[in-house]
């Protein structure tokens, strides 16, 4: 039995915290990064989970979109974070 989620949609991971106890706290989403599950796994299991599912890490813009959406659900209005490209 495989633990891989089989879908045509992209699967995303957004790491939100690493605890002193060695857990990786992260958001896992399929298709739409703003619709996610909050999960926590030990480092090795997190790495296995990511490898098995071929996840993509969110881009900086996607992270901002997720945080602004999270703000909307918590406070009733969309957050105002903006992505600013670094100057070269």
WOTARA-V37591 format. One record per residue. N is the residue number from 1. PHI is phi in whole degrees, 0 to 359 (NA if undefined). NEAR is the number of other C-alpha atoms within 8 Angstrom. Layout:
N:PHI:NEAR + N:PHI:NEAR
This chain:
1:NA:2 + 2:264:3 + 3:265:5 + 4:283:6 + 5:276:5 + 6:263:4 + 7:201:5 + 8:277:4 + 9:278:6 + 10:292:9 + 11:247:12 + 12:237:14 + 13:232:13 + 14:230:10 + 15:287:9 + 16:253:8 + 17:190:7 + 18:234:9 + 19:277:8 + 20:295:5 + 21:280:4 + 22:90:8 + 23:265:11 + 24:263:14 + 25:264:13 + 26:207:12 + 27:259:13 + 28:241:13 + 29:225:13 + 30:234:11 + 31:85:8 + 32:246:7 + 33:300:12 + 34:276:9 + 35:247:7 + 36:220:10 + 37:252:7 + 38:270:8 + 39:229:8 + 40:216:8 + 41:218:9 + 42:299:9 + 43:309:9 + 44:298:6 + 45:293:8 + 46:298:10 + 47:299:8 + 48:297:8 + 49:302:8 + 50:295:10 + 51:295:8 + 52:298:8 + 53:262:9 + 54:54:7 + 55:287:10 + 56:247:8 + 57:275:7 + 58:297:11 + 59:287:6 + 60:301:7 + 61:295:8 + 62:296:9 + 63:300:10 + 64:295:11 + 65:301:9 + 66:295:10 + 67:295:10 + 68:294:12 + 69:292:11 + 70:300:10 + 71:298:12 + 72:299:11 + 73:292:8 + 74:280:6 + 75:245:6 + 76:85:7 + 77:215:7 + 78:295:8 + 79:294:10 + 80:243:5 + 81:296:7 + 82:228:5 + 83:271:7 + 84:239:4 + 85:294:4 + 86:289:4 + 87:284:3 + 88:264:2
